[in-house]
Amino acid sequence: MKMKHVDYKTIAQNVMERISKGAFLTVKSSVGLNTMTIGWATIGYIWRKPVMMVAVRTSRHTFSIIEKAKDFTVSIPTADMKKEIAFCGTKSGRDYEKFKECNLTTVVGQQVASPIIETPGFHFECKIVYKTAMDSEFLDESYQKLLYSDRDYHTLYFGEIVACYEKE
């Protein structure tokens, strides 16, 4: 695959539209390796750095891995991976070998320990610089009812974007 480095600002809007349809959050730490589907994230500039924020529910298998990690990657496919996105968003890494089940291969990250999913698309490598668990006391009541009626809240991970590229 051909790879070209891109400026995150150039692709942010396109990427955010694609993430809302599903992307892979991949994390590697001392307790394992897993990928999961995300549809919520933000890209911006904070603390004088380009940052991507991802949200991981505490009930997810990935949560136990990312809690021990120093980084994560986000792979946003441009190829048709609807089946893989659906599988990784509905099946737990506790019960399934997602990489094997979906025939996903990984590529070593350029700047981080977590790998990317080998697929045409946009790839972000992020160093975790801050995390915070959601506090329901500060959550709008309509969001609480709509998205957290089961009280399964997210922890928000802010990752400095240390590499951003497109694989064709």
N, C-alpha and C positions, 0 to 999 in steps of 0.2 A: 504494500500500500504506500502511496505517495503521501508525505506529510508536509504541511506547511504551517509555520507559526503565524498566529494572527493576534491582533490586538483585541482584548476582550471587549472594549467599547464598540468596536466595529460590528461585532456579532451579537451583542447583548440582546437586542430586541428579537432577532430571529431565534436565538437560543431560548429565551423565556417562553416564546410561543410553543416551541418544541417540547420544553420541559413539562409544560402543562398537559401534554399528551403522553408523557412518560419518558423517563430517562433512568439510567443505571447509576446508583450510588454504590461505590465499591470501597470497602474498607478492609485493611489488613492490620492486625496487631498481634501481640503475643498470645492471644486467646483464639485466633482463627482468622479466616478470610471469608467474606460473604459479599454478595451483591443484592440489592433490593431495588424495587422501582420507586421512584419519587415523582411526584407531580407538582410539588410545592418547593420553591426555592426563590431566592432573590440574588441579584447581582448588583453591586454598587461600590461606592467608594466611602470608606470609613477608616478612621485612625490613619489617614494619609496613605491608605493602601487599597488596591482593588480586592474586594472580598465577595465570596459567595456564601450565603447562609442556607443551610439545609435543615430540615426538621425530621427528627426520628422519634417515633413513639417509644415510650419506655417498655412496651410489651413486645417490641420487635426483637428478633434474634440479633439483628445488626446493632442494636443498642448496646448489648454486652461487649461487642467487639469495638465499636467506636469509642466507648468509654475508656478503653485502654490504648487507643490509637493517638498518633500525633498528626495524622493527616487523613485525607480521603480524596477520592476522585469522582468526578461526574462525567459520564459518557452519554452524549446525546446523539442517538443514531439518526442518520439521514437515509439509511436503507430501511426496508420494511422489516421491522422486528416486533410487530404487534403481538405475536404469540409469545415471544420471549419476555417482552415487557409485561404482558398479562400474567404469565407464569410467575415471574419474579416478584410481582405485586400481590399475588394471592397465595403463594406457597411459602412456607417458612424454611429457612436454612437449617432449622433444628430437625426438620423431618425429611428434607430433600437435598440432594446434591445438585444445586441449581446449575452450576457450570456444566456438569455432565448431562443433566436432564435437558438442558437447552442448547447443548453443544456450543457453549460460550468459551472462548479462549481469552486469555489475558496477555497483556504486554506490560513489561516492567515500566513503572513510572519514570519519567526523566528526572524529576526533582523530589519525589516522595516515595515512601515505601509501599503505599497502596498501588496496585496495578490499575490500568484502564481496561475496559472491555475492547477487544479487537473488533472494531466495526468502523465502516465509514461514518464520519460524523465529527462533532465537536467534542473536545476533551478538555477538562479543567482538572488541574492538579492543585490541591489546596492544603495548606498547612494550618491546622487548627490553632487559632489564636484566642478564642473565647468560646465558652459554652454557658448556657443558662437554661434551667428547667422552667417551664411555664408555670406561672402562678395564677390559678383560676380567679383569685381575688381581683386581678387586673384585666380580666378578659371580658369583653363586651358580652352581655347576657344573650344576645341573639346568636353569637358565635358559639357560646357555651351550649345552647339548646341544639343548634344545627350540627355542630361538628364534634362536640365532646360530651354528649349525653351519657356516655359510658365512663367518663372521667379518665380516659386513656390519653393523657396529655403528651405533648412533644417536648423533647429537649432540643434547643436550637444551637446548632454548631456553626460558628463563623470561621470560615477558612480563607486565609490570605491566598489569592490566586498567584501561585508561583510559576505556573506554566499553563499556557492556553494554546491549543493548536487544533487544526482540522486535518483529519485523515480522509483521503479521497478514495 
